[in-house]
Amino acid sequence: MQKLQYQIEYQGKGKAPDKRFDKLTQGLCLFIQPNGSKTFYAVKSMEMFNKNKNRMEKNAVFRKIFQMEDNPNRNYNAAKLEVIYRFLFLLKSVMF
């Protein structure tokens, strides 16, 4: 069986990263760059005030976890564990 790192490839148009969201782990996102590098992010949807439109809107806040590697401390399973700590950090940083 091939590792997850080698199974997924970039499917975008060449400039912006390809964002893949994990259905099993809430808040886990994988950015795939056009050059092939893969990075895990924690994502949280939050209500923020838009000054231009003068109203509250939902926005996504992303925090980098780490880049995907063959190392067991930098793979999909490690990212699933780390996203919990990143969520706590996101909540604390927004509340204060």
N, C-alpha and C positions, 0 to 999 in steps of 0.2 A: 504494500500500500504506500502510495506517495504521501509525503508530508503536505500539510495544508499550505505551507509556504510556497511550494512548487506547483500546486494545483490551480491557484487563482492568478489571473493576469489582468492587466489594465485593459479596460474596454471603453475609455473615453475618447475625446476628439483630439487630444494632444496637448492641452494646456492645463486645465483644472484637474485636481486629483479625483479619482473614482472613489466614492464613499460607499462602503458596504456596512450595513447595520446588522448586528447579530440578533436573531429572533429569540434565541434562548436566554441571552443575558441582556437585561435592560440596561441601556446606557453605554454599551460597548460598540465602537465603530472602528472600522479599518479603512485607512486612507491608502490608496494605491496610486503612486505617482507615475507619470508617463515614463520615467526612466526605470521603473520596476521596483523601486523601494517601497516597503510596506511599513506603516506606522499605526499603532493602536492609539485610539483616543477615547476619553470618557466624554459623553455628551449628555447634556441636561437641558430640557426645554423649560424656559423661564419667562415670566411676564416682565417686560421692561417698558419704560416710557420712551416713546418716539417723539423727539422734540419737533421735528419737521411736520409731522401729522397731528401733533398735540393729542395723542391718545396712547393707551396701553396696547402692546402687541406681544405675541409670543415670539421669542427668539431662541435659537440654539446656542449654547455655550459649550465650546470644546476645550478640553485640557489634554495635552499630550501625555501619554503613559510611557511608552518606549517603542523603539523600532523592532520589528519582528526579525528574529535571528534563529539559527539552529540551536542555540543555547537553551537548556530547559528553563532558565530563569527569564527568558525573553520570548516565549512562545504563546500560543492561544490560551492554554490553561493558566499560565501565570498572569495573563492579561485579565482573565475572568476574575481572578482573586484580587488583582490590583484595582479594578474599576470600583470596587466597594469603598476603598480608602479615598479614591479620587472624588467620589460622590460626597463623602463627608467634607472634604476640602472645599468643594464647590458650594455646598450649603453654608459652611462657615464664612466663606469669603463674600457671599452675597448678603448675608444677614447683618454683617457688621461693617 
